[in-house]
Every structure is written in structure tokens, then in C-alpha cells.
């Protein structure tokens, strides 16, 4: 079997990247450390969104197998549902009281 000639890098040594060093993790790099997480504003949810969340949590609460695996037995889910119910009643009450208010900018 004939020997294959070895190929060497023919560029300058400053152009050569040893073992992918340019792709190495740089912990001080801004794009690595900056978080782009923006928390959602839960206080501005519409009643429909609150009802959908209550529905999802209720479905989770109805799953007995899942509840048996939870350390608190689903107490956190029940608490979240109660908080959402309170938020829903206050949101619906605010819609009934406020209604559609027209503000005149001409005055």
C-alpha cells in the first residue's frame, strides 16, 4: 500500500487556530453571561388567559397518579388555583365597574 503524503498547514502561524480555540467557552464574554429572560407580566392577564390557566391546573390536579408523586400532594397547585380564582373575580369585577371608559383629550 503506497504511503499518502501528509498535508501541512501552509498559512502563517497566526492564521492557524489550534484545536478550535476560537470556539472555546469564554466565561467573560457578554453574550454568554447576559440573560435575555423577560418575566411575563402576570398582573395584566385577561380573564380568558386566567381561565385557561385555571383549566390547565385543574386538569393536572385531576391526575391522581401525578398527585401521588408530588411531595406536597398537590397543595401548591390548589393554592395557585385559589389565587387565580381571586385574580379572576377581581379582573371581572374591574371590567364590570370600569366598562369602557372614554377619555376626552380635547378638554
Biopython code that builds the backbone (N, CA, C, O; Angstrom):
import numpy as np
from Bio.PDB.StructureBuilder import StructureBuilder

atoms = [
    (1, "UNK", "N", (0.841, -1.162, 0.000)),
    (1, "UNK", "CA", (0.000, 0.000, 0.000)),
    (1, "UNK", "C", (0.895, 1.236, 0.000)),
    (1, "UNK", "O", (1.785, 1.365, 0.840)),
    (2, "UNK", "N", (0.656, 2.141, -0.944)),
    (2, "UNK", "CA", (1.519, 3.328, -1.016)),
    (2, "UNK", "C", (1.210, 4.279, 0.133)),
    (2, "UNK", "O", (0.074, 4.371, 0.599)),
    (3, "UNK", "N", (2.222, 4.967, 0.570)),
    (3, "UNK", "CA", (2.070, 5.920, 1.676)),
    (3, "UNK", "C", (1.484, 7.218, 1.128)),
    (3, "UNK", "O", (1.899, 7.714, 0.080)),
    (4, "UNK", "N", (0.523, 7.748, 1.850)),
    (4, "UNK", "CA", (-0.099, 9.007, 1.446)),
    (4, "UNK", "C", (0.741, 10.149, 1.991)),
    (4, "UNK", "O", (1.175, 10.103, 3.142)),
    (5, "UNK", "N", (0.969, 11.149, 1.200)),
    (5, "UNK", "CA", (1.755, 12.278, 1.706)),
    (5, "UNK", "C", (0.947, 13.054, 2.747)),
    (5, "UNK", "O", (-0.256, 13.255, 2.575)),
    (6, "UNK", "N", (1.595, 13.484, 3.810)),
    (6, "UNK", "CA", (0.930, 14.270, 4.838)),
    (6, "UNK", "C", (0.766, 15.699, 4.353)),
    (6, "UNK", "O", (1.641, 16.255, 3.689)),
    (7, "UNK", "N", (-0.370, 16.279, 4.698)),
    (7, "UNK", "CA", (-0.609, 17.661, 4.312)),
    (7, "UNK", "C", (-0.381, 18.540, 5.527)),
    (7, "UNK", "O", (-0.861, 18.249, 6.622)),
    (8, "UNK", "N", (0.335, 19.587, 5.323)),
    (8, "UNK", "CA", (0.642, 20.521, 6.389)),
    (8, "UNK", "C", (-0.065, 21.832, 6.117)),
    (8, "UNK", "O", (-0.374, 22.160, 4.972)),
    (9, "UNK", "N", (-0.318, 22.579, 7.181)),
    (9, "UNK", "CA", (-0.939, 23.887, 7.061)),
    (9, "UNK", "C", (0.082, 24.836, 6.468)),
    (9, "UNK", "O", (1.190, 24.973, 6.987)),
    (10, "UNK", "N", (-0.294, 25.495, 5.372)),
    (10, "UNK", "CA", (0.669, 26.319, 4.652)),
    (10, "UNK", "C", (0.509, 27.809, 4.919)),
    (10, "UNK", "O", (1.273, 28.607, 4.375)),
    (11, "UNK", "N", (-0.457, 28.211, 5.736)),
    (11, "UNK", "CA", (-0.641, 29.620, 6.042)),
    (11, "UNK", "C", (0.320, 30.058, 7.133)),
    (11, "UNK", "O", (1.148, 29.277, 7.601)),
    (12, "UNK", "N", (0.198, 31.311, 7.532)),
    (12, "UNK", "CA", (1.064, 31.800, 8.602)),
    (12, "UNK", "C", (0.596, 31.218, 9.936)),
    (12, "UNK", "O", (-0.554, 30.797, 10.059)),
    (13, "UNK", "N", (1.459, 31.194, 10.908)),
    (13, "UNK", "CA", (1.121, 30.583, 12.192)),
    (13, "UNK", "C", (0.058, 31.390, 12.938)),
    (13, "UNK", "O", (-0.653, 30.835, 13.776)),
    (14, "UNK", "N", (-0.063, 32.680, 12.653)),
    (14, "UNK", "CA", (-1.085, 33.478, 13.329)),
    (14, "UNK", "C", (-2.480, 33.192, 12.773)),
    (14, "UNK", "O", (-3.473, 33.461, 13.448)),
    (15, "UNK", "N", (-2.574, 32.651, 11.556)),
    (15, "UNK", "CA", (-3.860, 32.310, 10.968)),
    (15, "UNK", "C", (-4.382, 30.974, 11.475)),
    (15, "UNK", "O", (-5.583, 30.714, 11.402)),
    (16, "UNK", "N", (-3.515, 30.141, 11.977)),
    (16, "UNK", "CA", (-3.880, 28.796, 12.386)),
    (16, "UNK", "C", (-4.560, 28.824, 13.754)),
    (16, "UNK", "O", (-4.060, 29.460, 14.683)),
    (17, "UNK", "N", (-5.681, 28.147, 13.881)),
    (17, "UNK", "CA", (-6.404, 28.075, 15.139)),
    (17, "UNK", "C", (-6.156, 26.691, 15.722)),
    (17, "UNK", "O", (-6.602, 25.687, 15.166)),
    (18, "UNK", "N", (-5.457, 26.643, 16.822)),
    (18, "UNK", "CA", (-5.095, 25.364, 17.422)),
    (18, "UNK", "C", (-6.293, 24.736, 18.113)),
    (18, "UNK", "O", (-6.862, 25.317, 19.038)),
    (19, "UNK", "N", (-6.667, 23.564, 17.666)),
    (19, "UNK", "CA", (-7.723, 22.762, 18.285)),
    (19, "UNK", "C", (-9.021, 23.540, 18.506)),
    (19, "UNK", "O", (-9.688, 23.317, 19.517)),
    (20, "UNK", "N", (-9.393, 24.419, 17.627)),
    (20, "UNK", "CA", (-10.652, 25.153, 17.728)),
    (20, "UNK", "C", (-10.707, 26.124, 18.887)),
    (20, "UNK", "O", (-11.764, 26.291, 19.496)),
    (21, "UNK", "N", (-9.602, 26.768, 19.207)),
    (21, "UNK", "CA", (-9.564, 27.685, 20.347)),
    (21, "UNK", "C", (-10.536, 28.850, 20.171)),
    (21, "UNK", "O", (-10.993, 29.426, 21.159)),
    (22, "UNK", "N", (-10.851, 29.198, 18.943)),
    (22, "UNK", "CA", (-11.780, 30.309, 18.742)),
    (22, "UNK", "C", (-13.203, 29.922, 19.144)),
    (22, "UNK", "O", (-14.043, 30.793, 19.370)),
    (23, "UNK", "N", (-13.474, 28.620, 19.233)),
    (23, "UNK", "CA", (-14.801, 28.160, 19.613)),
    (23, "UNK", "C", (-14.886, 27.813, 21.096)),
    (23, "UNK", "O", (-15.918, 27.329, 21.561)),
    (24, "UNK", "N", (-13.827, 28.053, 21.829)),
    (24, "UNK", "CA", (-13.796, 27.698, 23.245)),
    (24, "UNK", "C", (-14.721, 28.600, 24.053)),
    (24, "UNK", "O", (-15.035, 29.717, 23.641)),
    (25, "UNK", "N", (-15.145, 28.110, 25.187)),
    (25, "UNK", "CA", (-16.017, 28.854, 26.082)),
    (25, "UNK", "C", (-15.262, 30.019, 26.702)),
    (25, "UNK", "O", (-14.184, 29.854, 27.272)),
    (26, "UNK", "N", (-15.853, 31.196, 26.576)),
    (26, "UNK", "CA", (-15.241, 32.394, 27.144)),
    (26, "UNK", "C", (-16.197, 32.923, 28.206)),
    (26, "UNK", "O", (-17.152, 33.622, 27.865)),
    (27, "UNK", "N", (-15.971, 32.612, 29.490)),
    (27, "UNK", "CA", (-16.928, 32.993, 30.526)),
    (27, "UNK", "C", (-17.125, 34.490, 30.698)),
    (27, "UNK", "O", (-18.169, 34.911, 31.197)),
    (28, "UNK", "N", (-16.164, 35.300, 30.306)),
    (28, "UNK", "CA", (-16.314, 36.749, 30.460)),
    (28, "UNK", "C", (-16.977, 37.393, 29.250)),
    (28, "UNK", "O", (-17.153, 38.611, 29.210)),
    (29, "UNK", "N", (-17.340, 36.591, 28.276)),
    (29, "UNK", "CA", (-17.983, 37.100, 27.079)),
    (29, "UNK", "C", (-19.388, 37.591, 27.439)),
    (29, "UNK", "O", (-20.145, 36.868, 28.087)),
    (30, "UNK", "N", (-19.739, 38.805, 27.029)),
    (30, "UNK", "CA", (-21.023, 39.413, 27.370)),
    (30, "UNK", "C", (-22.199, 38.601, 26.842)),
    (30, "UNK", "O", (-23.202, 38.439, 27.537)),
    (31, "UNK", "N", (-22.084, 38.088, 25.617)),
    (31, "UNK", "CA", (-23.204, 37.349, 25.053)),
    (31, "UNK", "C", (-23.438, 36.044, 25.797)),
    (31, "UNK", "O", (-24.533, 35.484, 25.736)),
    (32, "UNK", "N", (-22.430, 35.557, 26.494)),
    (32, "UNK", "CA", (-22.586, 34.326, 27.261)),
    (32, "UNK", "C", (-23.245, 34.595, 28.610)),
    (32, "UNK", "O", (-24.072, 33.802, 29.060)),
    (33, "UNK", "N", (-22.896, 35.682, 29.249)),
    (33, "UNK", "CA", (-23.369, 35.939, 30.606)),
    (33, "UNK", "C", (-24.675, 36.720, 30.664)),
    (33, "UNK", "O", (-25.376, 36.645, 31.673)),
    (34, "UNK", "N", (-25.026, 37.459, 29.634)),
    (34, "UNK", "CA", (-26.242, 38.266, 29.648)),
    (34, "UNK", "C", (-27.447, 37.355, 29.433)),
    (34, "UNK", "O", (-27.470, 36.544, 28.507)),
    (35, "UNK", "N", (-28.432, 37.499, 30.290)),
    (35, "UNK", "CA", (-29.655, 36.714, 30.168)),
    (35, "UNK", "C", (-30.694, 37.546, 29.429)),
    (35, "UNK", "O", (-30.862, 38.736, 29.698)),
    (36, "UNK", "N", (-31.373, 36.916, 28.514)),
    (36, "UNK", "CA", (-32.396, 37.605, 27.741)),
    (36, "UNK", "C", (-33.790, 37.235, 28.225)),
    (36, "UNK", "O", (-34.752, 37.327, 27.463)),
    (37, "UNK", "N", (-33.912, 36.820, 29.475)),
    (37, "UNK", "CA", (-35.194, 36.414, 30.028)),
    (37, "UNK", "C", (-35.965, 37.642, 30.491)),
    (37, "UNK", "O", (-35.458, 38.460, 31.258)),
    (38, "UNK", "N", (-37.175, 37.751, 30.019)),
    (38, "UNK", "CA", (-38.050, 38.838, 30.433)),
    (38, "UNK", "C", (-39.274, 38.193, 31.076)),
    (38, "UNK", "O", (-40.042, 37.523, 30.385)),
    (39, "UNK", "N", (-39.474, 38.375, 32.363)),
    (39, "UNK", "CA", (-40.627, 37.745, 33.003)),
    (39, "UNK", "C", (-41.930, 38.326, 32.470)),
    (39, "UNK", "O", (-42.037, 39.523, 32.206)),
    (40, "UNK", "N", (-42.907, 37.456, 32.321)),
    (40, "UNK", "CA", (-44.186, 37.929, 31.809)),
    (40, "UNK", "C", (-44.924, 38.692, 32.898)),
    (40, "UNK", "O", (-44.767, 38.417, 34.088)),
    (41, "UNK", "N", (-45.707, 39.626, 32.481)),
    (41, "UNK", "CA", (-46.466, 40.447, 33.415)),
    (41, "UNK", "C", (-47.781, 39.731, 33.713)),
    (41, "UNK", "O", (-48.741, 39.845, 32.951)),
    (42, "UNK", "N", (-47.822, 39.001, 34.812)),
    (42, "UNK", "CA", (-48.995, 38.202, 35.168)),
    (42, "UNK", "C", (-50.150, 39.076, 35.654)),
    (42, "UNK", "O", (-51.300, 38.638, 35.632)),
    (43, "UNK", "N", (-49.865, 40.291, 36.088)),
    (43, "UNK", "CA", (-50.932, 41.130, 36.616)),
    (43, "UNK", "C", (-51.816, 41.681, 35.499)),
    (43, "UNK", "O", (-52.939, 42.109, 35.765)),
    (44, "UNK", "N", (-51.340, 41.681, 34.268)),
    (44, "UNK", "CA", (-52.099, 42.246, 33.164)),
    (44, "UNK", "C", (-52.758, 41.158, 32.314)),
    (44, "UNK", "O", (-53.035, 41.378, 31.135)),
    (45, "UNK", "N", (-53.010, 39.988, 32.904)),
    (45, "UNK", "CA", (-53.634, 38.912, 32.147)),
    (45, "UNK", "C", (-55.123, 39.179, 31.960)),
    (45, "UNK", "O", (-55.790, 39.754, 32.819)),
    (46, "UNK", "N", (-55.609, 38.747, 30.825)),
    (46, "UNK", "CA", (-57.037, 38.886, 30.572)),
    (46, "UNK", "C", (-57.779, 37.758, 31.293)),
    (46, "UNK", "O", (-57.174, 36.740, 31.631)),
    (47, "UNK", "N", (-59.065, 37.928, 31.527)),
    (47, "UNK", "CA", (-59.837, 36.861, 32.189)),
    (47, "UNK", "C", (-59.796, 35.532, 31.425)),
    (47, "UNK", "O", (-59.835, 34.464, 32.035)),
    (48, "UNK", "N", (-59.718, 35.598, 30.098)),
    (48, "UNK", "CA", (-59.653, 34.367, 29.306)),
    (48, "UNK", "C", (-58.353, 33.611, 29.579)),
    (48, "UNK", "O", (-58.353, 32.384, 29.679)),
    (49, "UNK", "N", (-57.246, 34.348, 29.699)),
    (49, "UNK", "CA", (-55.961, 33.713, 29.991)),
    (49, "UNK", "C", (-55.961, 33.101, 31.385)),
    (49, "UNK", "O", (-55.417, 32.016, 31.594)),
    (50, "UNK", "N", (-56.572, 33.797, 32.333)),
    (50, "UNK", "CA", (-56.640, 33.281, 33.705)),
    (50, "UNK", "C", (-57.488, 32.012, 33.736)),
    (50, "UNK", "O", (-57.133, 31.042, 34.407)),
    (51, "UNK", "N", (-58.611, 32.018, 33.009)),
    (51, "UNK", "CA", (-59.465, 30.825, 32.954)),
    (51, "UNK", "C", (-58.723, 29.650, 32.325)),
    (51, "UNK", "O", (-58.870, 28.510, 32.765)),
    (52, "UNK", "N", (-57.927, 29.931, 31.294)),
    (52, "UNK", "CA", (-57.164, 28.858, 30.648)),
    (52, "UNK", "C", (-56.134, 28.267, 31.614)),
    (52, "UNK", "O", (-55.937, 27.052, 31.644)),
    (53, "UNK", "N", (-55.479, 29.122, 32.401)),
    (53, "UNK", "CA", (-54.503, 28.623, 33.383)),
    (53, "UNK", "C", (-55.190, 27.807, 34.467)),
    (53, "UNK", "O", (-54.672, 26.771, 34.884)),
    (54, "UNK", "N", (-56.349, 28.264, 34.928)),
    (54, "UNK", "CA", (-57.101, 27.511, 35.932)),
    (54, "UNK", "C", (-57.495, 26.148, 35.372)),
    (54, "UNK", "O", (-57.419, 25.137, 36.070)),
    (55, "UNK", "N", (-57.914, 26.127, 34.117)),
    (55, "UNK", "CA", (-58.309, 24.874, 33.476)),
    (55, "UNK", "C", (-57.129, 23.903, 33.402)),
    (55, "UNK", "O", (-57.277, 22.720, 33.710)),
    (56, "UNK", "N", (-55.960, 24.403, 32.994)),
    (56, "UNK", "CA", (-54.778, 23.534, 32.901)),
    (56, "UNK", "C", (-54.392, 22.990, 34.271)),
    (56, "UNK", "O", (-54.088, 21.805, 34.412)),
    (57, "UNK", "N", (-54.407, 23.864, 35.285)),
    (57, "UNK", "CA", (-54.049, 23.413, 36.630)),
    (57, "UNK", "C", (-55.077, 22.424, 37.173)),
    (57, "UNK", "O", (-54.717, 21.490, 37.890)),
    (58, "UNK", "N", (-56.344, 22.619, 36.841)),
    (58, "UNK", "CA", (-57.383, 21.690, 37.290)),
    (58, "UNK", "C", (-57.205, 20.322, 36.648)),
    (58, "UNK", "O", (-57.419, 19.296, 37.293)),
    (59, "UNK", "N", (-56.814, 20.306, 35.378)),
    (59, "UNK", "CA", (-56.550, 19.030, 34.717)),
    (59, "UNK", "C", (-55.373, 18.320, 35.370)),
    (59, "UNK", "O", (-55.396, 17.102, 35.545)),
    (60, "UNK", "N", (-54.348, 19.078, 35.728)),
    (60, "UNK", "CA", (-53.204, 18.490, 36.421)),
    (60, "UNK", "C", (-53.632, 17.959, 37.777)),
    (60, "UNK", "O", (-53.184, 16.893, 38.200)),
    (61, "UNK", "N", (-54.489, 18.691, 38.455)),
    (61, "UNK", "CA", (-54.958, 18.296, 39.779)),
    (61, "UNK", "C", (-55.837, 17.045, 39.717)),
    (61, "UNK", "O", (-55.910, 16.291, 40.687)),
    (62, "UNK", "N", (-56.495, 16.823, 38.596)),
    (62, "UNK", "CA", (-57.354, 15.644, 38.459)),
    (62, "UNK", "C", (-56.559, 14.376, 38.164)),
    (62, "UNK", "O", (-57.117, 13.280, 38.210)),
    (63, "UNK", "N", (-55.275, 14.500, 37.864)),
    (63, "UNK", "CA", (-54.420, 13.345, 37.582)),
    (63, "UNK", "C", (-53.915, 12.764, 38.907)),
    (63, "UNK", "O", (-52.964, 13.278, 39.495)),
    (64, "UNK", "N", (-54.557, 11.692, 39.370)),
    (64, "UNK", "CA", (-54.237, 11.109, 40.682)),
    (64, "UNK", "C", (-52.834, 10.513, 40.721)),
    (64, "UNK", "O", (-52.166, 10.569, 41.753)),
    (65, "UNK", "N", (-52.386, 9.947, 39.611)),
    (65, "UNK", "CA", (-51.050, 9.342, 39.576)),
    (65, "UNK", "C", (-49.986, 10.418, 39.746)),
    (65, "UNK", "O", (-49.015, 10.233, 40.480)),
    (66, "UNK", "N", (-50.174, 11.530, 39.070)),
    (66, "UNK", "CA", (-49.217, 12.625, 39.190)),
    (66, "UNK", "C", (-49.220, 13.204, 40.599)),
    (66, "UNK", "O", (-48.161, 13.494, 41.156)),
    (67, "UNK", "N", (-50.402, 13.372, 41.173)),
    (67, "UNK", "CA", (-50.504, 13.933, 42.524)),
    (67, "UNK", "C", (-49.827, 13.044, 43.559)),
    (67, "UNK", "O", (-49.249, 13.541, 44.525)),
    (68, "UNK", "N", (-49.897, 11.739, 43.361)),
    (68, "UNK", "CA", (-49.267, 10.832, 44.324)),
    (68, "UNK", "C", (-47.750, 10.948, 44.298)),
    (68, "UNK", "O", (-47.084, 10.614, 45.278)),
    (69, "UNK", "N", (-47.202, 11.418, 43.184)),
    (69, "UNK", "CA", (-45.748, 11.561, 43.067)),
    (69, "UNK", "C", (-45.243, 12.902, 43.587)),
    (69, "UNK", "O", (-44.046, 13.060, 43.828)),
    (70, "UNK", "N", (-46.137, 13.866, 43.763)),
    (70, "UNK", "CA", (-45.724, 15.184, 44.242)),
    (70, "UNK", "C", (-45.471, 15.143, 45.745)),
    (70, "UNK", "O", (-46.218, 14.499, 46.482)),
    (71, "UNK", "N", (-44.424, 15.826, 46.205)),
    (71, "UNK", "CA", (-44.111, 15.790, 47.639)),
    (71, "UNK", "C", (-45.172, 16.462, 48.515)),
    (71, "UNK", "O", (-45.377, 16.059, 49.660)),
    (72, "UNK", "N", (-45.846, 17.482, 47.981)),
    (72, "UNK", "CA", (-46.857, 18.183, 48.784)),
    (72, "UNK", "C", (-48.272, 17.689, 48.499)),
    (72, "UNK", "O", (-49.233, 18.212, 49.063)),
    (73, "UNK", "N", (-48.408, 16.700, 47.642)),
    (73, "UNK", "CA", (-49.728, 16.147, 47.345)),
    (73, "UNK", "C", (-50.613, 17.081, 46.549)),
    (73, "UNK", "O", (-51.830, 16.896, 46.530)),
    (74, "UNK", "N", (-50.051, 18.071, 45.896)),
    (74, "UNK", "CA", (-50.819, 18.991, 45.061)),
    (74, "UNK", "C", (-51.271, 20.255, 45.765)),
    (74, "UNK", "O", (-52.085, 21.004, 45.226)),
    (75, "UNK", "N", (-50.753, 20.505, 46.968)),
    (75, "UNK", "CA", (-51.152, 21.712, 47.704)),
    (75, "UNK", "C", (-50.764, 22.990, 46.965)),
    (75, "UNK", "O", (-51.517, 23.964, 46.967)),
    (76, "UNK", "N", (-49.607, 22.988, 46.341)),
    (76, "UNK", "CA", (-49.158, 24.178, 45.609)),
    (76, "UNK", "C", (-50.093, 24.461, 44.431)),
    (76, "UNK", "O", (-50.403, 25.616, 44.141)),
    (77, "UNK", "N", (-50.532, 23.413, 43.766)),
    (77, "UNK", "CA", (-51.443, 23.588, 42.633)),
    (77, "UNK", "C", (-52.780, 24.135, 43.124)),
    (77, "UNK", "O", (-53.355, 25.028, 42.502)),
    (78, "UNK", "N", (-53.276, 23.600, 44.242)),
    (78, "UNK", "CA", (-54.537, 24.096, 44.802)),
    (78, "UNK", "C", (-54.424, 25.568, 45.195)),
    (78, "UNK", "O", (-55.349, 26.351, 44.981)),
    (79, "UNK", "N", (-53.281, 25.931, 45.772)),
    (79, "UNK", "CA", (-53.053, 27.324, 46.163)),
    (79, "UNK", "C", (-53.020, 28.229, 44.929)),
    (79, "UNK", "O", (-53.575, 29.328, 44.944)),
    (80, "UNK", "N", (-52.365, 27.760, 43.859)),
    (80, "UNK", "CA", (-52.311, 28.556, 42.627)),
    (80, "UNK", "C", (-53.708, 28.744, 42.044)),
    (80, "UNK", "O", (-54.049, 29.825, 41.564)),
    (81, "UNK", "N", (-54.515, 27.683, 42.089)),
    (81, "UNK", "CA", (-55.886, 27.786, 41.571)),
    (81, "UNK", "C", (-56.687, 28.794, 42.390)),
    (81, "UNK", "O", (-57.430, 29.598, 41.826)),
    (82, "UNK", "N", (-56.541, 28.758, 43.717)),
    (82, "UNK", "CA", (-57.257, 29.722, 44.570)),
    (82, "UNK", "C", (-56.820, 31.154, 44.281)),
    (82, "UNK", "O", (-57.655, 32.056, 44.214)),
    (83, "UNK", "N", (-55.516, 31.367, 44.111)),
    (83, "UNK", "CA", (-55.019, 32.712, 43.791)),
    (83, "UNK", "C", (-55.543, 33.180, 42.442)),
    (83, "UNK", "O", (-55.910, 34.344, 42.281)),
    (84, "UNK", "N", (-55.577, 32.263, 41.467)),
    (84, "UNK", "CA", (-56.087, 32.628, 40.145)),
    (84, "UNK", "C", (-57.587, 32.916, 40.193)),
    (84, "UNK", "O", (-58.073, 33.802, 39.490)),
    (85, "UNK", "N", (-58.319, 32.170, 41.021)),
    (85, "UNK", "CA", (-59.755, 32.456, 41.177)),
    (85, "UNK", "C", (-59.970, 33.864, 41.725)),
    (85, "UNK", "O", (-60.832, 34.599, 41.246)),
    (86, "UNK", "N", (-59.181, 34.231, 42.731)),
    (86, "UNK", "CA", (-59.287, 35.584, 43.293)),
    (86, "UNK", "C", (-58.938, 36.640, 42.249)),
    (86, "UNK", "O", (-59.601, 37.672, 42.141)),
    (87, "UNK", "N", (-57.889, 36.365, 41.489)),
    (87, "UNK", "CA", (-57.474, 37.308, 40.447)),
    (87, "UNK", "C", (-58.549, 37.424, 39.368)),
    (87, "UNK", "O", (-58.802, 38.508, 38.842)),
    (88, "UNK", "N", (-59.179, 36.292, 39.046)),
    (88, "UNK", "CA", (-60.225, 36.290, 38.025)),
    (88, "UNK", "C", (-61.438, 37.091, 38.487)),
    (88, "UNK", "O", (-61.996, 37.873, 37.717)),
    (89, "UNK", "N", (-61.844, 36.901, 39.731)),
    (89, "UNK", "CA", (-63.006, 37.658, 40.224)),
    (89, "UNK", "C", (-62.709, 39.151, 40.272)),
    (89, "UNK", "O", (-63.571, 39.966, 39.943)),
    (90, "UNK", "N", (-61.493, 39.514, 40.681)),
    (90, "UNK", "CA", (-61.162, 40.944, 40.716)),
    (90, "UNK", "C", (-61.050, 41.516, 39.306)),
    (90, "UNK", "O", (-61.413, 42.670, 39.079)),
    (91, "UNK", "N", (-60.553, 40.723, 38.354)),
    (91, "UNK", "CA", (-60.442, 41.206, 36.975)),
    (91, "UNK", "C", (-61.821, 41.384, 36.357)),
    (91, "UNK", "O", (-62.074, 42.369, 35.664)),
    (92, "UNK", "N", (-62.716, 40.425, 36.609)),
    (92, "UNK", "CA", (-64.069, 40.537, 36.065)),
    (92, "UNK", "C", (-64.836, 41.677, 36.732)),
    (92, "UNK", "O", (-65.624, 42.367, 36.087)),
    (93, "UNK", "N", (-64.598, 41.865, 38.024)),
    (93, "UNK", "CA", (-65.239, 42.966, 38.742)),
    (93, "UNK", "C", (-64.752, 44.305, 38.186)),
    (93, "UNK", "O", (-65.539, 45.238, 38.029)),
    (94, "UNK", "N", (-63.460, 44.398, 37.893)),
    (94, "UNK", "CA", (-62.894, 45.618, 37.327)),
    (94, "UNK", "C", (-63.446, 45.918, 35.950)),
    (94, "UNK", "O", (-63.657, 47.078, 35.598)),
    (95, "UNK", "N", (-63.683, 44.868, 35.164)),
    (95, "UNK", "CA", (-64.260, 45.074, 33.836)),
    (95, "UNK", "C", (-65.702, 45.558, 33.937)),
    (95, "UNK", "O", (-66.126, 46.409, 33.155)),
    (96, "UNK", "N", (-66.460, 45.020, 34.898)),
    (96, "UNK", "CA", (-67.857, 45.433, 35.052)),
    (96, "UNK", "C", (-67.955, 46.870, 35.549)),
    (96, "UNK", "O", (-68.773, 47.651, 35.062)),
    (97, "UNK", "N", (-67.116, 47.211, 36.519)),
    (97, "UNK", "CA", (-67.154, 48.562, 37.080)),
    (97, "UNK", "C", (-66.602, 49.588, 36.101)),
    (97, "UNK", "O", (-67.192, 50.649, 35.893)),
    (98, "UNK", "N", (-65.464, 49.257, 35.503)),
    (98, "UNK", "CA", (-64.809, 50.200, 34.604)),
    (98, "UNK", "C", (-65.506, 50.286, 33.269)),
    (98, "UNK", "O", (-65.692, 51.372, 32.718)),
    (99, "UNK", "N", (-65.888, 49.145, 32.755)),
    (99, "UNK", "CA", (-66.524, 49.121, 31.453)),
    (99, "UNK", "C", (-65.588, 49.705, 30.407)),
    (99, "UNK", "O", (-64.376, 49.492, 30.437)),
    (100, "UNK", "N", (-66.178, 50.439, 29.492)),
    (100, "UNK", "CA", (-65.362, 51.127, 28.503)),
    (100, "UNK", "C", (-65.413, 52.609, 28.837)),
    (100, "UNK", "O", (-66.440, 53.267, 28.669)),
    (101, "UNK", "N", (-64.325, 53.101, 29.296)),
    (101, "UNK", "CA", (-64.264, 54.497, 29.702)),
    (101, "UNK", "C", (-63.622, 55.304, 28.579)),
    (101, "UNK", "O", (-62.541, 54.967, 28.098)),
    (102, "UNK", "N", (-64.297, 56.368, 28.168)),
    (102, "UNK", "CA", (-63.788, 57.227, 27.109)),
    (102, "UNK", "C", (-63.186, 58.465, 27.754)),
    (102, "UNK", "O", (-63.830, 59.141, 28.556)),
    (103, "UNK", "N", (-61.964, 58.747, 27.398)),
    (103, "UNK", "CA", (-61.278, 59.920, 27.939)),
    (103, "UNK", "C", (-61.163, 60.952, 26.826)),
    (103, "UNK", "O", (-60.611, 60.674, 25.761)),
    (104, "UNK", "N", (-61.682, 62.129, 27.079)),
    (104, "UNK", "CA", (-61.636, 63.191, 26.090)),
    (104, "UNK", "C", (-60.339, 63.974, 26.257)),
    (104, "UNK", "O", (-60.056, 64.504, 27.332)),
    (105, "UNK", "N", (-59.567, 64.041, 25.204)),
    (105, "UNK", "CA", (-58.315, 64.785, 25.228)),
    (105, "UNK", "C", (-58.491, 66.232, 24.776)),
    (105, "UNK", "O", (-57.536, 67.008, 24.783)),
    (106, "UNK", "N", (-59.708, 66.592, 24.385)),
    (106, "UNK", "CA", (-59.966, 67.941, 23.894)),
    (106, "UNK", "C", (-60.046, 68.965, 25.016)),
    (106, "UNK", "O", (-59.820, 70.151, 24.776)),
    (107, "UNK", "N", (-60.359, 68.541, 26.224)),
    (107, "UNK", "CA", (-60.539, 69.489, 27.339)),
    (107, "UNK", "C", (-59.257, 70.115, 27.760)),
    (107, "UNK", "O", (-59.243, 70.931, 28.682)),
]
sb = StructureBuilder()
sb.init_structure("model")
sb.init_model(0)
sb.init_chain("A")
sb.init_seg("    ")
for serial, (resi, resn, name, xyz) in enumerate(atoms, 1):
    if name == "N":
        sb.init_residue(resn, " ", resi, " ")
    sb.init_atom(name, np.array(xyz, "f"), 0.0, 1.0, " ", f" {name:<3s}", serial, name[0])
structure = sb.get_structure()
